[in-house]
Amino acid sequence: MTRTAKIPFLDLVTPHQELKAELLEVVEKALGNAGFIGGPMVEDFEREFAKFCDTRYCVAVNSGTDALRFAFMAADIKPGEIIVTVPHTFIATTEAISQVGAHIAFVDIDEQTYTMDPEKLRDYLDNRCTLDPASGKLREKASNRAVSAIVPVHLYGQTADMDPILELADKYGLAVIEDACQAHGAEYFSRKDGQWKKAGTMGRAAAFSFYPGKNLGACGEAGAINTDDEEMAKRMKMIRDHGQAKKYYHDIEGYNGRLDAIQAGWLSVKLRHLSNWNKARRDLAHGYHELLAEAKDSVAIPVEAPWTKGVYHLYVIRVQDREALQSALAEAGISTGIHYPIPLHLQKAYAHLGFKKGDFPVTERVASEIVSLPMFPQLQQEQLREVAKRVKEFVSSHVS
Ligand SMILES: *Cc1c(COP(=O)(O)O)cnc(C)c1O
């Protein structure tokens, strides 16, 4: 037997070694002027990231979770109102909803793309909600709560199908806040407008995370909210900085949610590489697609809908008996992940919401079969071939 080199799920060391000189320069600069919070490095990054995303404004904050929370606050979502999202996402999406005192409503995902199923959203809004003639606001019939926003999640680097989601939001006067935390640079083809659009440009605002493992990652915690809405941008800047528009003049109570200057400087250095890194991820994904196509009866590869250009934050396949596949790959020195094993509606943290198994069957089925394969821009072709070979070996020895 030949010894296989260990193939990590994600390599965060190599890119930082490659960029070390530039990253250290940022630290030198910050130590030189002691401008650790806010300031020109943060403003430069905000300008650069807004440009990258094709939005007018970018408000840099300390995490993707706070980006979502501040966006909800700036969109004037009130305690007690309902925000609709999907149960197949990272818990930060729903934590932010609860943190503003809003209520979580779930709609199921599409089985091909793993993002919000617009038909399920339509069914929820049309049939389980009703327009209150007095206020003109949409209310959920069962709880009589106002519905105020929709959060589509661009999961794994692929955008949700935004046209029908935006149309429904428009019909009922709901705010759309995109969770773009996994989709820096992903694109969506709007059939309605006949053009490609960047993730983060389609809703009232969009939240991004720069957690180290994301497509654009800081060397610590960081996030941003992008928007074209000047008023919202202003409010989010106040919210992240204790509600002050001017030092010690607090118009509202806010948070300590600012971004460190060093993180912003590091993000600016890395942003220059993001397009190439995203392209490398796409090329690797297409490599996996081709190699795994032979096993298509037992391995479901990611489906890239014609209206999306994904940036493959993750490369997620579906198989029967995924725990056995994970063990077989681990034995071959290949690390994998599961994003995410327990649907949010079945998490202990949400037991009080009263959901049960069977409420969101697509999410539940998907969550029990998914495996994320190694995916990062520095993954080598031979490593990719090795992973694909081991996956194929596993399924061919496992045919039932
Ligand atoms: C990473 C992530 C977040 C939260 O971002 P943090 O920066 O870790 O707070 C939110 N939503 C999704 C879908 C994510 O992947």
The ligand as an ORCA input file, in Angstrom:
! r2SCAN-3c Opt
* xyz 0 1
  C     -20.281     32.093      9.111
  C     -21.730     32.323      8.976
  C     -22.413     33.279      9.740
  C     -21.810     34.012     10.916
  O     -20.639     34.627     10.739
  P     -19.618     34.906     11.956
  O     -18.655     35.849     11.355
  O     -19.021     33.599     12.339
  O     -20.393     35.519     13.071
  C     -23.747     33.505      9.456
  N     -24.393     32.809      8.517
  C     -23.775     31.865      7.779
  C     -24.552     31.136      6.726
  C     -22.434     31.574      8.001
  O     -21.839     30.615      7.289
*
